[in-house]
Amino acid sequence: MKEDGEVKRFVYEAWDISICLEALAFEGQASGHADLWRDGEHKCRVALTGRFEDAASACDALERKAMAWVDEWKARDHSGETGFASL
């Protein structure tokens, strides 16, 4: 699961989350993504681009975005026979 550019890894609500950032450009433009894993299986990638003062603030923004995705996922109905419900 380790990737180049990984700056943080943590567990949130039984989801393993890995945050990766590209090098911060001189004008403050940052890009990165968070991969979300559940039960050892990759389920989602959320992306982030924008202007940030430093890599730490970009990482914080991406961490909040990943946790919000998990919270939204938990709030959805997971009954039924679709592939989305089986997450």
C-alpha positions as a Markdown table, in Angstrom:
| # | Residue | x | y | z |
|---|---|---|---|---|
| 1 | Met | 0.0 | 0.0 | 0.0 |
| 2 | Lys | 3.0 | 2.4 | 0.4 |
| 3 | Glu | 3.3 | 4.9 | -2.4 |
| 4 | Asp | 5.7 | 7.6 | -3.4 |
| 5 | Gly | 4.7 | 10.9 | -2.0 |
| 6 | Glu | 2.9 | 9.3 | 1.0 |
| 7 | Val | 3.0 | 11.8 | 3.9 |
| 8 | Lys | 0.5 | 10.3 | 6.3 |
| 9 | Arg | -1.3 | 7.0 | 7.0 |
| 10 | Phe | -4.1 | 6.6 | 9.6 |
| 11 | Val | -7.2 | 4.6 | 10.5 |
| 12 | Tyr | -10.6 | 6.2 | 10.7 |
| 13 | Glu | -13.8 | 4.3 | 11.4 |
| 14 | Ala | -12.2 | 1.0 | 10.3 |
| 15 | Trp | -11.0 | 2.6 | 7.0 |
| 16 | Asp | -7.2 | 2.7 | 6.3 |
| 17 | Ile | -6.4 | 6.0 | 4.7 |
| 18 | Ser | -3.2 | 6.9 | 3.0 |
| 19 | Ile | -2.4 | 10.5 | 2.0 |
| 20 | Cys | 0.0 | 11.3 | -0.8 |
| 21 | Leu | 1.1 | 14.8 | -1.9 |
| 22 | Glu | 3.0 | 16.0 | -4.9 |
| 23 | Ala | 5.8 | 18.6 | -4.2 |
| 24 | Leu | 4.4 | 22.0 | -3.4 |
| 25 | Ala | 4.9 | 24.3 | -6.3 |
| 26 | Phe | 6.6 | 27.7 | -5.7 |
| 27 | Glu | 3.3 | 29.6 | -6.1 |
| 28 | Gly | 1.6 | 27.5 | -3.4 |
| 29 | Gln | -0.3 | 25.2 | -5.7 |
| 30 | Ala | -0.6 | 21.7 | -4.2 |
| 31 | Ser | -2.1 | 18.5 | -5.5 |
| 32 | Gly | -2.5 | 15.1 | -3.9 |
| 33 | His | -4.9 | 12.3 | -3.1 |
| 34 | Ala | -6.1 | 10.0 | -0.3 |
| 35 | Asp | -6.7 | 6.3 | -0.9 |
| 36 | Leu | -9.3 | 4.7 | 1.2 |
| 37 | Trp | -9.1 | 1.0 | 2.0 |
| 38 | Arg | -11.5 | -1.2 | 3.8 |
| 39 | Asp | -10.8 | -4.8 | 4.8 |
| 40 | Gly | -7.6 | -4.7 | 2.8 |
| 41 | Glu | -9.4 | -3.7 | -0.4 |
| 42 | His | -9.0 | -0.3 | -2.2 |
| 43 | Lys | -12.5 | 1.3 | -2.3 |
| 44 | Cys | -12.0 | 5.0 | -3.1 |
| 45 | Arg | -9.6 | 7.8 | -4.0 |
| 46 | Val | -10.4 | 11.4 | -3.2 |
| 47 | Ala | -8.3 | 14.1 | -4.8 |
| 48 | Leu | -7.3 | 17.6 | -3.8 |
| 49 | Thr | -5.9 | 20.5 | -5.7 |
| 50 | Gly | -5.7 | 24.1 | -4.6 |
| 51 | Arg | -3.5 | 26.8 | -3.0 |
| 52 | Phe | -2.1 | 26.1 | 0.4 |
| 53 | Glu | 0.6 | 27.8 | 2.5 |
| 54 | Asp | 2.5 | 24.6 | 3.0 |
| 55 | Ala | 2.3 | 20.8 | 2.7 |
| 56 | Ala | 1.0 | 20.4 | 6.2 |
| 57 | Ser | -2.1 | 22.5 | 5.5 |
| 58 | Ala | -2.7 | 20.6 | 2.2 |
| 59 | Cys | -2.4 | 17.3 | 4.1 |
| 60 | Asp | -4.9 | 18.6 | 6.7 |
| 61 | Ala | -7.4 | 19.6 | 4.0 |
| 62 | Leu | -7.1 | 16.2 | 2.4 |
| 63 | Glu | -7.4 | 14.4 | 5.7 |
| 64 | Arg | -10.7 | 16.2 | 6.4 |
| 65 | Lys | -12.0 | 15.5 | 2.9 |
| 66 | Ala | -11.2 | 11.8 | 3.3 |
| 67 | Met | -12.9 | 11.6 | 6.7 |
| 68 | Ala | -16.0 | 13.5 | 5.4 |
| 69 | Trp | -16.2 | 10.9 | 2.6 |
| 70 | Val | -16.2 | 8.1 | 5.2 |
| 71 | Asp | -18.8 | 9.9 | 7.3 |
| 72 | Glu | -21.1 | 10.3 | 4.2 |
| 73 | Trp | -20.6 | 6.7 | 3.3 |
| 74 | Lys | -21.7 | 5.6 | 6.8 |
| 75 | Ala | -24.8 | 7.7 | 6.5 |
| 76 | Arg | -26.0 | 6.0 | 3.3 |
| 77 | Asp | -28.3 | 3.0 | 3.1 |
| 78 | His | -26.2 | -0.1 | 2.3 |
| 79 | Ser | -29.0 | -2.5 | 1.6 |
| 80 | Gly | -29.8 | -3.8 | -1.9 |
| 81 | Glu | -28.0 | -5.7 | -4.6 |
| 82 | Thr | -25.9 | -3.1 | -6.2 |
| 83 | Gly | -22.1 | -3.0 | -6.2 |
| 84 | Phe | -22.2 | 0.3 | -4.4 |
| 85 | Ala | -24.1 | -1.3 | -1.4 |
| 86 | Ser | -21.5 | -4.0 | -1.0 |
| 87 | Leu | -18.8 | -1.6 | 0.1 |
